[in-house]
Amino acid sequence: MPGIEGKIAESGPTRKKSLGGAFFWLSAFYAVYCLRPEDWVPGLSYVPMAKITGILAILGLFSSLGKTKRGFKDMPTEARYLLIMMAVLGIGAALSPISRMHAVMATLEFSKVYVAWALTFLLITTIPRLERIIFIQAASVGVICAIAIVKGHSVPRLDGVLGGIYGNPNDLAFAIVLSLPFSLALLVKAKGMLRKGAWLFSMLIMLMALFLTASRAGFITLVISGAVCLWHFGIKGRRPKVIVGAVMIVGLLLLLAGGRLKDRFFAISGDVQNQVDQSAYGSYEERRFLILKSLEGIEHHPLLGVGVHGFPPYSTKWKEVHNSYLQIAVEGGIPVLILYLMFISRGFKNLRKLRRMRDLDSETVLLAGALHSSLIGFLVGAFFAPEAYQFFPYFAVAYTSVLFAIVRERENPSLPTADAPGRTRDVTEIYANNRRSNVLTPVR
């Protein structure tokens, strides 16, 4: 069948080239979103880098339609939850009782996460590609922490040192905690003292920045997420050095940079002795008020909420409620909260499915442990921070979907990639698989 062979030979390199270009721009989008160069490189604030890289990644994907290993009909259930959630948020924004135009624009800005999510699932079809994206996120947060420490060495709590998603110290602490498990996984996997040393140094910088933010929520999340991480890598992975090293490093950093964090914890009891403590206690009282106000908003607008980013003006304090679940509920309504929880739960379900599989390779086990730790960190941190619209948790769920799809495809290529209906393979794919089978079958 020379005609089919010619099509196979022609489509293979072409598909790799087209998907490689799309994946390059997807990687660039991740780098721009995680590094936020426009917030600390002079002049780049005038260049919409995230929009440019995102558009190029989409164009690369459209140019490769029909050549990707997965299609849109293979998207897993969590992708549908996210898409429906976006639609409901859009309806709520259009009917917002606070500011419709502002809510619609904020919803459109947030909807980019679905584009990034879909591209991540469709384009990342191998473990090396997944590791590259995780590398970009972990390394970018390490660089951001170093820049924040250098620029904000005299700024209390590193507040406002950087803009965007890292401008608030609690947001910076949240991003650090969600990325630390990935850094530890890359440290364990790294070969050679130089690479291991680089990741160890990056983690030290991230932990130092976390303590300098004096974020109480960040520290609580670190303790719980870190315990899960040490369970996976230290106890189950039989690496006692990881446990000893982590305890020593965190203890040392608490002594060196944890004074302000300790004062903020004591201020919750009302034991106010200085201006910093007064600010911390005032923050605690203000958060109680915002929680009650958000519950009032949910009661009055249970179906569609007040619109994305509509709670600050509704609260009369112009502040976000420091709880992601209440934030998404008051601004999107109870149906969006349910979809949000169902979406996050799918990440854990993907990891449970992976754990049931036998003979997983060490790379998959490391990535699964890091993802579980990061998702646990999100579940805990979301109770203390307004992170419903930060992309990192959505990325983590996407990574679980990709990892499960890769392992499933590797074990049985004939199965559908997700829990969506199966996809019929074309004749060239079937013929190529048959040729490989015939080559490997000994002649008797």
C-alpha positions, 0 to 999 in steps of 0.5 A, a space after each residue: 500500500 504505497 499510497 498510505 505509506 507515503 501519507 504516513 511519511 509525509 504527515 509525521 514530520 509535518 505534524 511534529 513541526 506544527 505541534 512543536 510551534 504551537 507548543 513553543 508559543 504555549 510555553 511562552 504564554 506560561 513563561 509570560 504569565 508566571 514571570 510577569 516581565 511587564 511588572 519588573 522590566 522597564 518598558 515592557 508594561 506597554 507590550 501586551 505580552 500575554 495576549 501576544 503569546 496566547 494568540 500565537 499559541 491559538 493560531 499554532 493550534 488551529 494550524 495543526 487541527 486534525 494533526 493533534 493526538 487529541 481533539 476537542 471531543 476528547 476533552 475530559 469532564 473537568 474541561 466541561 465544568 470549567 467551560 460551563 462555569 465561564 458561561 454562567 459567570 458571563 451571564 452573571 456579569 451581563 446581569 450584574 447589579 453592581 457594574 455590568 461593564 466592569 464585570 463583563 471585562 473581568 470575566 473576559 480577562 478570566 476566560 483566558 484560563 480556559 484557552 490556556 487549559 484547553 491548549 495545555 491538554 491538547 498539546 502536552 502529549 508526553 511526559 517531557 513536555 509536561 515537565 517542561 511546563 512545570 519547570 517553567 512555572 517553578 523556575 519562574 516563581 523562584 525568579 520572581 521571589 529573588 526579584 521581590 527580595 532584592 527590590 523589596 528588602 526595605 518594604 514591609 511584607 513585600 507589599 506592592 513590590 511587584 504588580 499583577 498577580 504578585 502585587 499582594 503579599 498573600 497572593 505571592 505567598 499563595 503562588 509560592 506554596 503551590 509551586 514549591 512541590 514542583 520545585 522539590 520534585 524537580 530537585 529529586 529528579 535532577 541529575 548532578 550536583 549543579 542542577 540539584 544545587 540550583 533547585 535547592 537554592 531556588 527553593 531557599 529563595 522561595 521560602 525566604 520570600 514566603 516568610 518575608 511576606 509574613 502571610 499567615 495563610 501562606 504559612 498555614 498552607 505551607 505546613 499542610 502542603 509541605 507535610 503532604 509533600 514530605 509524605 510522598 517524597 520522604 516517607 513513601 519515596 524512602 528519602 529520609 534526607 528530604 525530611 531532615 533537610 526540609 525540617 532544618 531549612 524551614 526551622 532556620 528560616 523561621 528563626 531568621 525571617 519569621 519574626 514578623 510572621 510570629 507577631 502577626 499570629 499573636 495579633 489575632 488574639 488582640 495582644 497589640 503592642 506596636 503598629 505592625 501588630 495593630 495592622 495585623 489585628 485590624 486585618 483580622 477584624 476586617 476579614 470577619 466583616 468581609 466574610 459576613 458581608 459575602 454571606 449576605 451577598 450570597 443570600 441576596 444574589 444566590 443564582 448569579 452573584 454580583 459579577 466577577 470582581 463585583 464584591 469589593 464595591 458591594 462590600 463598601 470596603 473595596 476589599 476582596 473576601 479572603 476566602 476563595 469559596 466565598 469569593 466565587 460564590 458571592 460573585 458567581 452564585 451558588 451554581 458557579 461554586 458547585 461547578 468550581 468544587 466539581 472542577 477541583 475535585 476532578 484533579 483529585 479523581 485523576 490522581 486516584 485513577 493514577 494510583 490504581 494503575 500498576 507499575 508506574 515509572 518514577 517520573 510519573 510517581 514524582 509528578 503525581 506526588 507533587 500535584 497532590 501536594 499542590 492541590 492540597 495546598 490550594 484547598 487549604 489556602 483557598 480558605 484564607 485567600 481570594 484566589 478564585 481567579 488566579 490561574 495556578 490552581 487551574 493549571 494544576 488540575 490541567 496537569 493532572 488531566 494531562 498526566 492521566 491521559 499520557 499514562 492511559 494512552 501509553 498503556 493502551 493507545 486504542 483507548 479514548 484519551 479521556 472519559 469522553 466518548 472514544 475517537 475512531 483512529 484513522 486508517 494511517 494510524 491503524 496501518 502504522 500500528 500494524 506495521 510496528 506490530 509486524 516488525 516486532 513479531 518474530 517469524 516462525 
